C-alpha cells in the first residue's frame, strides 16, 4: 500500500510513535529530500534505515506510476521535509494514480502548518479554505488578493518571508482596517510568533524584516460587506442546493444581520417574475 506520513513541522517531539513504527516497517520511503529524511530517521532512532527515493515537484509525475505499481507488493511510505504530503508538497499525483489503479492508500496523520495556523489565528475556524502560496509576481498577487476580497471563509496561505511586506502592503491598500489577519511564523519551533491585527497595523513590523516559514490567515469578508443583493443571491443558492426558503433566509439573515422577513419576501418576489 501507499502510506502518507506526516512529519514534524518544527518540533521533533511531535513525531508520533505510529510514525516511527511506520518508518521502521517501510520497504521504501519516497521523500522530498533524501538527506533531510535520512537525518530525521537518525533523530527518531530508526536504526535500520529503509531504502530512500527522492520524490519532488520535478519528478513526481514521472515516478507516480512506478511507485503505485510497486505498492502492489511493497509498503511505500511517502513523506515530505515537514508536514503532510500533498499539502503544497509532493504527494497528490501518487494518490490520484493509486485511486485510479485501485491501490490502497492510507495515512499516518501528523502536523500541518495550515491547521496549526488556523487554530492559533484567533479568526473563525468553522469555514475555511487553503490557497497555497501567494503568487510571486506583483500583478498575479494583486489579482489573487482581489479575488480573496470576496471570500467569506477564513483563508490560509503560505508566503515567503522576503515577500511578506509587499503582500501585507497590498492587503492594506485593498482592505484598510476592515479585515483582520494573523501572521504565523516558525510554527512549533523555538522562535514561534503569532502577530494578529489588520494589514495596516502589521505593515511596519513586516517591513522591518521577518525570517522563517510564514503562514498568513485572513478573515473572511464580514457581514457588513455583504450587500442586500449578494445576500439574496446567497439565499437563492441555498434554495437551489435543497434548503427550504424559510431556512435559507434565516441562515443568511443570521450571517449578515439583514432582515429575515425582507430576504424571504424578496426571494418570493424573484420566484414570481
N, C-alpha and C positions, 0 to 999 in steps of 0.2 A: 504494500500500500504506500501511498504518499502521506507523510505526516508533516503538517505545517507546525513549526515550533516557535513560539515567541521567546525571545531572549531579552535580557535586561536592557533598559534604555539608558542606564547610567549607574545604577546601584546593583552590584553583584548579588547582594542579599535578596534581590527579587527573583532570582532563579529558583524555580520550584524543584522539589525532589523528583517530581514526574519528568520535568525537563531533563534533569541529569540522567535518570534511568533510561529515558528515550534515546539520548545521545549515546549512552553506553551500549544500547542494544541495536543501534543503527548498522545496517550493512553499508550504507553510503550516505554521506551528508552533502547536499548541494547547498553551497553557501556563497554569499555575496563576495566575500574576500577570504581566501583560504588562510591567510596569515592571521587575520582578526579572529576567525573561528578557531584556529589552532591554539591561539593564546587563551581564548575563552575556555576551551576544553581543558587546558592545563590548569587554569584557575579553579575550575569546577571539579578537579580531581578525576577527570576521565583519563585513566592511565593508558588503556589500550585504545589508542585513537582510531576511530573508523576512517575509511578512505574518504577524502575530501575532493569535491569537484567544484570549480568556480561556476557560479550562476549569477550573471549580472545583466544589466539592461542591454548590453551589446550582443549577448549570445543566447539569452533565454528563449527566444522564439525558435532558434535552430535546435536547441537542446531539449525542448519540451517533449517532443515526440519520443526521442530516445529514452529519456528518463521515465516517461509514463510506461513505455513497453518494458523497461527493466523492473518497474514497480510491480509487474505481474508476478515476479519471482522473488523480489527483494523488498525490504523495508527501507524506503528512501526518505530521509528527514530533510526538510527544506528550512533553512534559517537565513536571516539577514544579519547585518552587523549589529542591529538593535531593533527591537520591537517585533511586530507581527509581519510575516511575509505577506506581500500583496498590497500592503497599505503604503502607497508611494514607494514601494520597494519591489524587487523581483518576486514572482510567485503566481501572478494571475494566469499567464499562459499555460503553466503546468496544470493548474486546477481546471481551467477550461478544457484542455486536452484530455485530462483524466475523466472528466464528466462525459465528454464526447465518446470516449473509449470504454466507459463503464468500469474504470479502475477506481478502487476505493480511495477516498481522501478523508482524512480526519485531522484533528488539530490538538496540540498541547497549548492551550491558551496562555498568553503571557502579557506583559506590559505593552502598552501602546501610548505614544505621546498624544495622540488625538483625544482619547477618552480621558487621560490623566489631566490634560489641559482644560478640557470642558468641565470636569468635576471641580477643578480649582478656580475656575474663572469668576465665579460669583454671578454668572449670567444664566438665563433659563436653560434647563437641560432636558425639558420634555420633548422638544422637537429641534433637531439639529441636522446640519449637513457638513460634509468634508469636501473641500475644494482643492486638495493637493497643494502644490507650490504656487505662490503668487507669480504671475508671469514676469520674466526678467525685463523685457523691453518696455519702455515708458508708455508707448501707445497701447500695447496689449494690456498692460497693467491698468491703464485708465479705463479701457473697455470692460475689463474684469470687475473693477470696483463700481463702475456704472451699473452693471447687472446686479452686483451684490447689494446695491442700494435698494432694490425692490424685494430682497429676500426677507421673508417674515420669520424664518427659523434662525436660530443661533448658527453662525457659520464658523468653521475651524479651518485654518490653513497654515502651511509651513512658509517660513521666509528666511532668507539668508541674512545674517547679521549686518553685512555691509550694504544691503539694500533696505534695511528696516526703516531708516529715517525717511527715505524717499516715499516708501509705501504709506507710512503714517502721515506724512505731509499731504499726500494726495487724499487720504481719508479725511483729514481735517478740512481740506478745501471743499470736499464734496458734502460732508455731513455736519461740519461745525461742531456744536455741542449737543447734537440731537441723538448721537449713537454712542454707546459705551463699548469699550474694547478691553481685553486683557491680553497682555503680552507675557508669555510664559517662557522663561529662559532656563536652560540647563536642568530640565525636569529630573528629579530623583538624584541629582548629583550634589556635590558639596556646596556649590555656589548657586543652587536653585533660587530663582527670583520670580515673583509674580507682580507685575505692575498693572494696576487697574485704573481706568479713568476714561476720559474722552480722548480722541486722537490729538486734539489741540493741547490738552494738558500733559500728554506724554511726549510731545514732539521735542522739547528741549532735551529731555533725558535721552531720547533716541539719537539726536544729533551729536551728543557728547561722545558717542561710540559705545556699542554694545557687542559683547562677544558671546560665543556659544551657540547652541542649537535653539532655534526660536519657533514657537508656535503662537499664532495670533488667534484669538477668539473674538468674534464680532457679534454684538447684539443684533437681533433681527429688527426689521422695521417695526416701529411701535404703533400702537393703536391710533395715536394722534396723526400718524402719517397716512392712514387709510381713508380715502375719500368715500362718500356715500356710494358713488358709482362702483368703486372697487369692492366695497363691502357687499353690494347687491350681486356683483359678478361672482363673489365667493359663495354667497347663498345658492346661486344657481348651479355652481359647480358641485356643491354638496348634494343638491337635489338630484342632479344627473347621475351621481355616484350611488344613489339609492337612499339617501337620508330624507326623512319626511320634511316637508317645507317648514312646518312649525318648529321642528327640532333644529333645522338648519338656520333659521332666523334667530333662534335663541342662542345657538353656538356662536354665530358671528357677532351678535349683539354683545355677548359677554366679552368677546375678544377685543371689540372695538370701542365699546361704550356707546354705540349708537342705539337707537330705539328698536326694540324687537318688533313692536307693532308696525312701525314705519317700514322696516325691512320686509316684513311679512306682506304688508299691503302693496308695497312696490313690486315684489315678486309676483303677486297675484295679477297686478295690472299688466306686467310683462307677458304673463300667460294669455291674457285676453286679447293681446294685439295680433 
